[in-house]
Amino acid sequence: MGTAALIRTALADAQIYLRKWQEWERTDKKDPSKQPARDLKLEALTRALRGEVPALFIANREDDISTAIRKDADVLLFDGDPFEYTSHVESVLVNGQISYRRR
């Protein structure tokens, strides 16, 4: 399964998890057996779904980068490891359009 498919699946699972908790919050919460199970991984993704924190996905393979660009994602292209302090941003794409290119 490709990276984009894994991300879509994880976000869909987080959306279902969020709905279950929203439904639980609307009840009187008297029956603890009906309370959804906690899942910290999905909880972190629900924060991104609600717009509380940005979601950041790092892609190193060409096909993953192409998928991100086709999906009009905001993309930063580095000349090396993005976590290495000596790396530089080569290009920035916002909504699928180049907004910065290093000279």
TORLUM-81106 format. One record per residue: residue number from 1; residue in three letters; z, y, x of N, C-alpha, C, O in turn. Coordinates in nm, 3 decimals, m for minus. Layout:
! TORLUM-81106
(NUM,'ALA',(Z,Y,X),(Z,Y,X),(Z,Y,X),(Z,Y,X))
...
! end
This chain:
! TORLUM-81106
(1,'MET',(0.000,m0.118,0.086),(0.000,0.000,0.000),(0.000,0.123,0.090),(0.074,0.129,0.188))
(2,'GLY',(m0.082,0.221,0.056),(m0.091,0.343,0.136),(0.030,0.433,0.118),(0.108,0.417,0.024))
(3,'THR',(0.044,0.526,0.209),(0.158,0.617,0.207),(0.162,0.698,0.078),(0.270,0.713,0.019))
(4,'ALA',(0.049,0.748,0.032),(0.047,0.829,m0.091),(0.093,0.746,m0.210),(0.165,0.797,m0.297))
(5,'ALA',(0.053,0.620,m0.215),(0.096,0.533,m0.325),(0.246,0.509,m0.320),(0.312,0.507,m0.425))
(6,'LEU',(0.301,0.492,m0.202),(0.446,0.474,m0.188),(0.521,0.598,m0.235),(0.624,0.587,m0.301))
(7,'ILE',(0.469,0.715,m0.200),(0.532,0.841,m0.241),(0.524,0.855,m0.393),(0.623,0.892,m0.457))
(8,'ARG',(0.407,0.827,m0.451),(0.393,0.834,m0.597),(0.491,0.741,m0.667),(0.554,0.779,m0.765))
(9,'THR',(0.503,0.619,m0.616),(0.595,0.522,m0.675),(0.739,0.570,m0.666),(0.814,0.562,m0.763))
(10,'ALA',(0.778,0.621,m0.551),(0.915,0.670,m0.533),(0.943,0.787,m0.626),(1.052,0.795,m0.685))
(11,'LEU',(0.848,0.879,m0.641),(0.868,0.994,m0.730),(0.872,0.951,m0.876),(0.947,1.008,m0.956))
(12,'ALA',(0.791,0.853,m0.913),(0.794,0.801,m1.051),(0.928,0.735,m1.079),(0.985,0.753,m1.186))
(13,'ASP',(0.978,0.657,m0.983),(1.109,0.594,m0.999),(1.219,0.699,m1.013),(1.311,0.684,m1.093))
(14,'ALA',(1.208,0.806,m0.933),(1.307,0.914,m0.941),(1.301,0.985,m1.076),(1.404,1.026,m1.129))
(15,'GLN',(1.182,0.999,m1.130),(1.167,1.063,m1.261),(1.234,0.979,m1.371),(1.301,1.033,m1.458))
(16,'ILE',(1.216,0.848,m1.365),(1.281,0.758,m1.461),(1.432,0.765,m1.445),(1.506,0.772,m1.544))
(17,'TYR',(1.479,0.764,m1.321),(1.622,0.773,m1.292),(1.681,0.903,m1.348),(1.788,0.903,m1.409))
(18,'LEU',(1.608,1.013,m1.326),(1.653,1.143,m1.377),(1.663,1.142,m1.529),(1.760,1.193,m1.585))
(19,'ARG',(1.563,1.086,m1.596),(1.565,1.078,m1.744),(1.685,0.998,m1.794),(1.749,1.037,m1.892))
(20,'LYS',(1.714,0.886,m1.728),(1.829,0.804,m1.769),(1.958,0.884,m1.759),(2.043,0.876,m1.848))
(21,'TRP',(1.973,0.959,m1.652),(2.095,1.038,m1.635),(2.100,1.154,m1.733),(2.207,1.189,m1.783))
(22,'GLN',(1.987,1.215,m1.763),(1.984,1.322,m1.863),(2.023,1.268,m2.000),(2.096,1.333,m2.074))
(23,'GLU',(1.973,1.149,m2.034),(2.011,1.087,m2.161),(2.161,1.057,m2.164),(2.227,1.078,m2.265))
(24,'TRP',(2.214,1.007,m2.054),(2.357,0.978,m2.044),(2.439,1.106,m2.063),(2.541,1.105,m2.133))
(25,'GLU',(2.396,1.214,m2.002),(2.467,1.342,m2.013),(2.470,1.393,m2.156),(2.563,1.465,m2.194))
(26,'ARG',(2.370,1.358,m2.238),(2.365,1.403,m2.377),(2.455,1.320,m2.469),(2.481,1.360,m2.582))
(27,'THR',(2.502,1.205,m2.421),(2.588,1.120,m2.504),(2.733,1.165,m2.492),(2.764,1.256,m2.415))
(28,'ASP',(2.821,1.101,m2.567),(2.963,1.135,m2.558),(3.032,1.067,m2.440),(3.150,1.091,m2.415))
(29,'LYS',(2.960,0.982,m2.366),(3.004,0.918,m2.242),(3.128,0.831,m2.260),(3.205,0.814,m2.166))
(30,'LYS',(3.148,0.776,m2.378),(3.266,0.693,m2.404),(3.248,0.549,m2.358),(3.347,0.480,m2.332))
(31,'ASP',(3.125,0.503,m2.349),(3.101,0.364,m2.310),(3.051,0.359,m2.165),(2.932,0.375,m2.140))
(32,'PRO',(3.144,0.335,m2.069),(3.104,0.334,m1.928),(3.003,0.225,m1.894),(2.934,0.235,m1.792))
(33,'SER',(2.993,0.122,m1.976),(2.896,0.015,m1.947),(2.752,0.063,m1.963),(2.659,0.000,m1.912))
(34,'LYS',(2.733,0.172,m2.034),(2.597,0.227,m2.055),(2.561,0.334,m1.953),(2.449,0.386,m1.952))
(35,'GLN',(2.657,0.367,m1.867),(2.629,0.468,m1.764),(2.530,0.412,m1.662),(2.547,0.299,m1.615))
(36,'PRO',(2.425,0.488,m1.628),(2.327,0.439,m1.529),(2.394,0.417,m1.393),(2.489,0.486,m1.358))
(37,'ALA',(2.343,0.321,m1.320),(2.393,0.296,m1.185),(2.349,0.408,m1.092),(2.239,0.461,m1.104))
(38,'ARG',(2.435,0.443,m1.000),(2.402,0.547,m0.901),(2.306,0.491,m0.798),(2.318,0.376,m0.755))
(39,'ASP',(2.210,0.573,m0.758),(2.115,0.538,m0.652),(2.095,0.665,m0.570),(2.023,0.755,m0.611))
(40,'LEU',(2.158,0.672,m0.454),(2.157,0.795,m0.375),(2.017,0.834,m0.327),(1.987,0.953,m0.315))
(41,'LYS',(1.931,0.735,m0.299),(1.794,0.767,m0.258),(1.719,0.837,m0.371),(1.653,0.939,m0.350))
(42,'LEU',(1.731,0.782,m0.492),(1.662,0.843,m0.606),(1.726,0.976,m0.642),(1.657,1.067,m0.687))
(43,'GLU',(1.857,0.987,m0.624),(1.925,1.113,m0.653),(1.871,1.226,m0.564),(1.853,1.338,m0.610))
(44,'ALA',(1.846,1.194,m0.437),(1.790,1.294,m0.346),(1.652,1.338,m0.392),(1.619,1.457,m0.387))
(45,'LEU',(1.571,1.243,m0.438),(1.436,1.278,m0.485),(1.441,1.358,m0.616),(1.353,1.440,m0.640))
(46,'THR',(1.542,1.335,m0.700),(1.550,1.412,m0.825),(1.574,1.559,m0.796),(1.531,1.646,m0.873))
(47,'ARG',(1.642,1.588,m0.687),(1.662,1.729,m0.649),(1.528,1.796,m0.619),(1.508,1.913,m0.653))
(48,'ALA',(1.438,1.723,m0.557),(1.303,1.777,m0.531),(1.226,1.790,m0.661),(1.154,1.888,m0.680))
(49,'LEU',(1.239,1.692,m0.750),(1.168,1.698,m0.879),(1.213,1.818,m0.962),(1.133,1.879,m1.034))
(50,'ARG',(1.341,1.853,m0.952),(1.393,1.968,m1.026),(1.365,2.101,m0.956),(1.397,2.207,m1.009))
(51,'GLY',(1.305,2.095,m0.838),(1.272,2.217,m0.765),(1.389,2.277,m0.690),(1.383,2.393,m0.649))
(52,'GLU',(1.496,2.201,m0.672),(1.614,2.252,m0.602),(1.594,2.254,m0.451),(1.649,2.340,m0.381))
(53,'VAL',(1.517,2.158,m0.401),(1.486,2.151,m0.258),(1.339,2.115,m0.243),(1.283,2.048,m0.331))
(54,'PRO',(1.275,2.157,m0.135),(1.135,2.118,m0.115),(1.126,1.973,m0.070),(1.218,1.920,m0.009))
(55,'ALA',(1.015,1.910,m0.101),(0.988,1.775,m0.052),(0.897,1.787,0.069),(0.796,1.857,0.065))
(56,'LEU',(0.933,1.719,0.176),(0.857,1.725,0.299),(0.817,1.583,0.337),(0.903,1.496,0.352))
(57,'PHE',(0.688,1.560,0.353),(0.637,1.430,0.394),(0.556,1.451,0.520),(0.472,1.541,0.527))
(58,'ILE',(0.580,1.369,0.619),(0.510,1.381,0.746),(0.406,1.269,0.755),(0.437,1.151,0.734))
(59,'ALA',(0.284,1.307,0.786),(0.174,1.209,0.798),(0.113,1.221,0.936),(0.085,1.330,0.985))
(60,'ASN',(0.093,1.108,0.998),(0.030,1.105,1.130),(m0.108,1.042,1.127),(m0.190,1.066,1.216))
(61,'ARG',(m0.135,0.962,1.024),(m0.265,0.894,1.016),(m0.366,0.985,0.947),(m0.332,1.062,0.858))
(62,'GLU',(m0.490,0.974,0.991),(m0.598,1.057,0.938),(m0.615,1.040,0.787),(m0.636,1.138,0.715))
(63,'ASP',(m0.608,0.916,0.738),(m0.629,0.894,0.594),(m0.516,0.956,0.511),(m0.540,1.004,0.400))
(64,'ASP',(m0.393,0.956,0.564),(m0.282,1.019,0.492),(m0.298,1.171,0.487),(m0.270,1.235,0.386))
(65,'ILE',(m0.343,1.228,0.598),(m0.366,1.373,0.603),(m0.479,1.411,0.507),(m0.469,1.510,0.436))
(66,'SER',(m0.587,1.330,0.505),(m0.699,1.356,0.414),(m0.654,1.350,0.268),(m0.695,1.432,0.186))
(67,'THR',(m0.569,1.253,0.237),(m0.516,1.241,0.100),(m0.437,1.365,0.063),(m0.452,1.418,m0.047))
(68,'ALA',(m0.351,1.412,0.154),(m0.270,1.531,0.127),(m0.359,1.652,0.101),(m0.331,1.732,0.012))
(69,'ILE',(m0.465,1.666,0.179),(m0.557,1.779,0.161),(m0.630,1.768,0.027),(m0.646,1.868,m0.043))
(70,'ARG',(m0.676,1.647,m0.008),(m0.745,1.628,m0.137),(m0.653,1.658,m0.254),(m0.699,1.700,m0.360))
(71,'LYS',(m0.524,1.637,m0.238),(m0.426,1.660,m0.345),(m0.380,1.806,m0.348),(m0.286,1.840,m0.419))
(72,'ASP',(m0.446,1.891,m0.272),(m0.410,2.033,m0.263),(m0.266,2.054,m0.219),(m0.200,2.148,m0.264))
(73,'ALA',(m0.218,1.967,m0.131),(m0.083,1.984,m0.079),(m0.082,2.095,0.025),(m0.186,2.131,0.081))
(74,'ASP',(0.034,2.149,0.049),(0.051,2.244,0.158),(0.069,2.160,0.285),(0.157,2.076,0.292))
(75,'VAL',(m0.017,2.185,0.385),(m0.023,2.100,0.504),(m0.012,2.185,0.629),(m0.076,2.289,0.641))
(76,'LEU',(0.072,2.138,0.722),(0.078,2.197,0.856),(0.021,2.095,0.953),(0.064,1.980,0.953))
(77,'LEU',(m0.074,2.135,1.035),(m0.131,2.046,1.136),(m0.080,2.091,1.273),(m0.101,2.206,1.312))
(78,'PHE',(m0.013,2.000,1.345),(0.044,2.030,1.475),(m0.041,1.971,1.587),(m0.119,1.879,1.564))
(79,'ASP',(m0.025,2.025,1.708),(m0.096,1.969,1.822),(m0.015,1.859,1.890),(m0.056,1.806,1.993))
(80,'GLY',(0.098,1.824,1.833),(0.182,1.717,1.887),(0.285,1.677,1.783),(0.266,1.698,1.664))
(81,'ASP',(0.394,1.619,1.830),(0.503,1.577,1.742),(0.564,1.700,1.675),(0.605,1.793,1.745))
(82,'PRO',(0.569,1.704,1.541),(0.621,1.822,1.473),(0.767,1.852,1.505),(0.814,1.964,1.484))
(83,'PHE',(0.840,1.753,1.555),(0.981,1.776,1.588),(1.002,1.806,1.736),(1.116,1.824,1.780))
(84,'GLU',(0.895,1.812,1.811),(0.903,1.845,1.953),(0.888,1.996,1.969),(0.793,2.055,1.917))
(85,'TYR',(0.980,2.059,2.040),(0.978,2.206,2.049),(0.856,2.261,2.122),(0.826,2.380,2.110))
(86,'THR',(0.786,2.178,2.197),(0.667,2.227,2.267),(0.541,2.219,2.180),(0.435,2.268,2.221))
(87,'SER',(0.550,2.159,2.062),(0.434,2.149,1.973),(0.408,2.282,1.903),(0.500,2.360,1.878))
(88,'HIS',(0.281,2.305,1.872),(0.240,2.428,1.805),(0.167,2.394,1.675),(0.103,2.290,1.664))
(89,'VAL',(0.176,2.483,1.579),(0.100,2.467,1.455),(m0.044,2.504,1.486),(m0.072,2.613,1.535))
(90,'GLU',(m0.136,2.412,1.457),(m0.278,2.436,1.478),(m0.342,2.500,1.355),(m0.421,2.594,1.367))
(91,'SER',(m0.308,2.450,1.237),(m0.365,2.501,1.113),(m0.263,2.487,1.001),(m0.175,2.401,1.005))
(92,'VAL',(m0.277,2.574,0.901),(m0.194,2.568,0.780),(m0.289,2.568,0.661),(m0.377,2.654,0.650))
(93,'LEU',(m0.269,2.472,0.572),(m0.346,2.467,0.449),(m0.250,2.486,0.333),(m0.150,2.416,0.323))
(94,'VAL',(m0.281,2.581,0.247),(m0.200,2.606,0.127),(m0.292,2.586,0.007),(m0.397,2.648,m0.003))
(95,'ASN',(m0.250,2.499,m0.083),(m0.331,2.463,m0.200),(m0.470,2.416,m0.160),(m0.569,2.445,m0.228))
(96,'GLY',(m0.478,2.342,m0.049),(m0.605,2.286,m0.005),(m0.697,2.383,0.069),(m0.807,2.345,0.108))
(97,'GLN',(m0.654,2.507,0.088),(m0.737,2.608,0.156),(m0.672,2.646,0.290),(m0.550,2.662,0.298))
(98,'ILE',(m0.755,2.661,0.394),(m0.702,2.700,0.524),(m0.652,2.844,0.516),(m0.728,2.936,0.484))
(99,'SER',(m0.523,2.864,0.547),(m0.468,2.998,0.546),(m0.432,3.047,0.686),(m0.404,3.165,0.705))
(100,'TYR',(m0.431,2.956,0.783),(m0.405,2.993,0.922),(m0.473,2.893,1.013),(m0.472,2.772,0.987))
(101,'ARG',(m0.533,2.945,1.119),(m0.590,2.857,1.221),(m0.556,2.920,1.357),(m0.585,3.037,1.381))
(102,'ARG',(m0.494,2.840,1.443),(m0.457,2.889,1.576),(m0.581,2.914,1.659),(m0.676,2.836,1.655))
(103,'ARG',(m0.579,3.021,1.732),(m0.695,3.056,1.817),(m0.677,3.008,1.956),(m0.764,3.028,2.041))
! end
